[in-house]
Amino acid sequence: QVQLIESGGGVVQAGHSLILMCNASGTGDSAYAMAWFRQAPGKGREFVAAITWSGSKADYGHSVQGRFTLTRANAGNVVFLQMNSLKPEDSAHYFCAAQQSAASMPYDHDYHYAYWGQGTQVTVSS
């Protein structure tokens, strides 16, 4: 059974950085595309970043482009979301998602992902 565990959330001041990690267990030797989405209170789910199974390509939401970087470990289905220059509007619950896939392009939409973590809270104070 695939399980996603997120970590690294917290409270930071605007302009500072955080790193989120997501570890997908139960994936065996299969290739998984992975992504991050976020949801703030009263708002819909927003795409943050996605990466292919190989790590060769990543894509980002417009609001985080140039500030966030998504990478993955050399082994296993583990990804890291480096978040720099954080803004109060980045405050949200961040969810990791995964889907078994060897596609060459990242998946930007939540309907592509079958597996989801419980999420981790990020709060950016002004």
Backbone hydrogen bonds in HBPLUS format (Angstrom, degrees):
<---DONOR---> <-ACCEPTOR-->    atom                        ^
c    i                          cat <-CA-CA->   ^        H-A-AA   ^      H-
h    n   atom  resd res      DA  || num        DHA   H-A  angle D-A-AA Bond
n    s   type  num  typ     dist DA aas  dist angle  dist       angle   num
A0003-GLN N   A0025-SER O   2.99 MM  22  5.28 155.8  2.05 137.5 143.3     1
A0025-SER N   A0003-GLN O   2.80 MM  22  5.28 159.3  1.85 160.8 162.7     2
A0005-ILE N   A0023-ASN O   3.04 MM  18  5.30 156.6  2.10 136.3 143.5     3
A0023-ASN N   A0005-ILE O   2.97 MM  18  5.30 160.6  2.01 143.6 148.3     4
A0007-SER N   A0021-MET O   2.87 MM  14  5.25 140.9  2.03 149.7 155.3     5
A0021-MET N   A0007-SER O   2.86 MM  14  5.25 163.2  1.88 146.4 150.8     6
A0010-GLY N   A0121-GLN O   2.98 MM 111  6.21 117.8  2.38 140.7 157.9     7
A0123-THR N   A0010-GLY O   2.91 MM 113  6.18 166.2  1.93 159.1 159.3     8
A0012-VAL N   A0123-THR O   2.91 MM 111  6.39 157.8  1.96 162.9 170.3     9
A0125-SER N   A0012-VAL O   2.81 MM 113  6.21 160.8  1.84 156.8 161.8    10
A0016-HIS N   A0013-GLN O   3.11 MM   3  5.78 159.7  2.15 141.2 143.5    11
A0014-ALA N   A0125-SER O   2.73 MM 111  5.68 138.2  1.90 175.0 167.7    12
A0015-GLY N   A0086-LEU O   2.72 MM  71  4.91 161.3  1.76 140.2 146.8    13
A0086-LEU N   A0016-HIS O   3.09 MM  70  5.66 171.7  2.10 157.5 158.0    14
A0018-LEU N   A0083-MET O   2.94 MM  65  5.22 149.9  2.03 142.6 152.4    15
A0083-MET N   A0018-LEU O   2.78 MM  65  5.22 167.3  1.79 178.2 176.6    16
A0020-LEU N   A0081-LEU O   2.92 MM  61  4.96 161.4  1.96 137.7 140.9    17
A0081-LEU N   A0020-LEU O   2.76 MM  61  4.96 163.4  1.78 146.1 151.8    18
A0022-CYS N   A0079-VAL O   2.95 MM  57  5.33 154.0  2.02 151.6 154.7    19
A0079-VAL N   A0022-CYS O   2.96 MM  57  5.33 156.2  2.01 148.1 155.5    20
A0024-ALA N   A0077-ASN O   2.89 MM  53  5.38 169.9  1.90 163.1 166.0    21
A0030-SER N   A0027-THR O   3.15 MM   3  5.88 154.0  2.22 143.7 145.0    22
A0101-SER N   A0031-ALA O   2.89 MM  70  5.77 142.1  2.03 127.0 139.0    23
A0033-ALA N   A0099-GLN O   2.78 MM  66  5.31 150.6  1.87 169.3 159.7    24
A0099-GLN N   A0033-ALA O   2.91 MM  66  5.31 150.9  2.00 152.0 156.5    25
A0034-MET N   A0051-ILE O   3.16 MM  17  5.57 160.1  2.20 154.1 159.5    26
A0051-ILE N   A0034-MET O   2.83 MM  17  5.57 158.1  1.88 169.0 168.7    27
A0035-ALA N   A0097-ALA O   2.93 MM  62  5.15 148.2  2.03 145.1 146.0    28
A0097-ALA N   A0035-ALA O   2.88 MM  62  5.15 154.5  1.95 144.1 144.9    29
A0036-TRP N   A0049-ALA O   2.72 MM  13  5.28 157.3  1.77 158.0 160.5    30
A0048-VAL N   A0036-TRP O   2.97 MM  12  5.39 152.6  2.05 150.0 145.6    31
A0049-ALA N   A0036-TRP O   3.23 MM  13  5.28 159.7  2.28 134.2 137.9    32
A0037-PHE N   A0095-PHE O   2.87 MM  58  5.20 158.2  1.91 150.5 157.8    33
A0095-PHE N   A0037-PHE O   2.71 MM  58  5.20 164.7  1.73 150.9 156.4    34
A0038-ARG N   A0046-GLU O   2.86 MM   8  5.24 153.7  1.93 145.0 153.9    35
A0046-GLU N   A0038-ARG O   2.73 MM   8  5.24 167.0  1.74 160.0 164.7    36
A0039-GLN N   A0093-HIS O   2.91 MM  54  5.29 145.9  2.03 138.0 149.0    37
A0093-HIS N   A0039-GLN O   2.94 MM  54  5.29 177.4  1.94 135.5 135.9    38
A0043-LYS N   A0040-ALA O   3.00 MM   3  5.41 156.2  2.06 141.3 138.8    39
A0061-GLY N   A0048-VAL O   2.85 MM  13  4.88 157.8  1.90 136.6 133.4    40
A0050-ALA N   A0059-ASP O   2.93 MM   9  5.32 150.6  2.02 145.6 150.1    41
A0059-ASP N   A0050-ALA O   2.91 MM   9  5.32 152.6  1.98 144.7 151.3    42
A0052-THR N   A0057-LYS O   3.01 MM   5  5.70 156.8  2.07 161.7 166.5    43
A0055-GLY N   A0052-THR O   3.02 MM   3  5.13 140.4  2.19 101.0 112.9    44
A0064-VAL N   A0061-GLY O   3.12 MM   3  5.62 154.3  2.19 113.8 121.3    45
A0065-GLN N   A0061-GLY O   3.06 MM   4  6.04 124.0  2.39 151.6 167.3    46
A0067-ARG N   A0064-VAL O   2.92 MM   3  5.44 162.9  1.95 138.3 141.8    47
A0068-PHE N   A0064-VAL O   3.10 MM   4  5.65 154.3  2.16 162.7 160.8    48
A0084-ASN N   A0067-ARG O   3.04 MM  17  5.18 159.0  2.09 134.9 140.6    49
A0069-THR N   A0082-GLN O   2.85 MM  13  5.05 150.4  1.93 141.6 150.9    50
A0082-GLN N   A0069-THR O   2.79 MM  13  5.05 162.3  1.82 160.6 156.3    51
A0071-THR N   A0080-PHE O   2.96 MM   9  5.31 161.5  2.00 151.7 157.8    52
A0080-PHE N   A0071-THR O   2.78 MM   9  5.31 160.7  1.81 146.3 150.7    53
A0073-ALA N   A0078-VAL O   2.88 MM   5  5.52 157.4  1.93 147.0 153.8    54
A0090-ASP N   A0087-LYS O   2.84 MM   3  5.35 162.4  1.87 118.0 123.7    55
A0091-SER N   A0088-PRO O   3.04 MM   3  5.61 164.7  2.06 116.7 121.3    56
A0092-ALA N   A0122-VAL O   2.94 MM  30  5.54 143.1  2.08 145.7 157.3    57
A0122-VAL N   A0092-ALA O   2.92 MM  30  5.54 165.4  1.94 162.1 167.1    58
A0094-TYR N   A0120-THR O   2.82 MM  26  5.27 169.9  1.83 152.1 149.4    59
A0120-THR N   A0094-TYR O   2.82 MM  26  5.27 146.6  1.94 140.7 151.1    60
A0117-GLY N   A0096-CYS O   2.99 MM  21  5.42 153.9  2.06 154.9 156.2    61
A0098-ALA N   A0115-TYR O   2.93 MM  17  5.14 151.1  2.01 138.9 144.1    62
A0115-TYR N   A0098-ALA O   3.11 MM  17  5.14 160.2  2.15 163.8 161.3    63
A0112-HIS N   A0109-HIS O   3.15 MM   3  5.87 166.0  2.17 119.4 123.8    64
A0113-TYR N   A0110-ASP O   3.13 MM   3  5.66 163.1  2.16 116.7 121.6    65
